[in-house]
Amino acid sequence: MDKDEFSRRARDATQSLYRVACAYLASPPDRDDAVQEALLRAWEKRRTLREEQYFKTWLTRILIRVCVDMQRRKKRVIVSDNLPEQIAPEPPDPLLREAIEQLEPTLRAAVVLYYLEGYDIRETASLLRVPQGTVKSRLSRARRQLQSFLKEDTAL
């Protein structure tokens, strides 16, 4: 893959990568840093990509690793429960966005990848490095929790 092709594909994937970073990282600067770091790592390792048709999936997997690494580093440096966790502003309904933000990180990541980014179960499982059954159960649990959160909000 040459420089121009890499640049074009990376530019096309940037918004998607940012939304995935939102599922993992609370602060917008951290999200930006994670996307940039993932792009840098991908550029350095571009020759390891076996099939170019899986570029976006490969790049998303690199981003997830970067986000997890950033979370680990932050846990060692700062322990704070006061940091707000935010998700990508994609859902048009603010109640839905708030409900997604309340999900635990493993469920939120599955929801973002499957529903917001459009990856199928197999791809989501591959990106999260869990079995397909785990993705299905996380999505099922997330739907139940979202339904519960949304019922509570509408009841108030």
Residue, then its C-alpha position, 0 to 999 in steps of 0.5 A: m500500500d503506497k502513501d496516497e492509498f494509505s492516506r485516503r483510506a485513513r482519512d475515510a476511516t477517521q470519523s469511525l475511529y473517533r467514535v470507537a475511541c469515544a467508547y473507550l476514552a472519556s476525554p476528547p484530547d485523549r480520543d484525538d491522541a488515540v486516533q493519531e497514535a493508531l494511525l501512526r502505528a498503522w503506518e509503521k506496520r502497514r506491511t503487516l496488513r495481509e489483505e487490504q480489503y480489511f484495512k478498516t478492521w485492522l486499523t480499528r483493532i490497532l485503535i482499540r489496543v491504543c485505547v486500552d493501553m491509554q486506559r492502563r497508563k491512566k489507571r496507574v497515574i490517576v485514580s478518579d471516579n469523577l471523570p465523565e464518560q462520554i460516547a460519540p454524539e451519534p445517536p440523535d436522541p439525547l436520552l439514548r446517548e445518556a443511556i449508552e453512556q451509563l453502560e459498562p465499558t464492555l457493553r458500550a464498546a460492543v454497542v458502538l461497534y455493532y450498532l453505530e459503526g455497523y460491524d457484524i457480530r463476527e467482526t465485532a468479536s474479532l475487534l474485541r478479541v472475544p468469542q462471537g457468543t460473548v458479543k451476542s450476550r453483551l449486546s443482549r445485556a446492553r439492550r435490556q439495560l438500555q430498555s430499562f434505562l429508557k423506561e425509567d427516563t420516560a416514567l419520570 
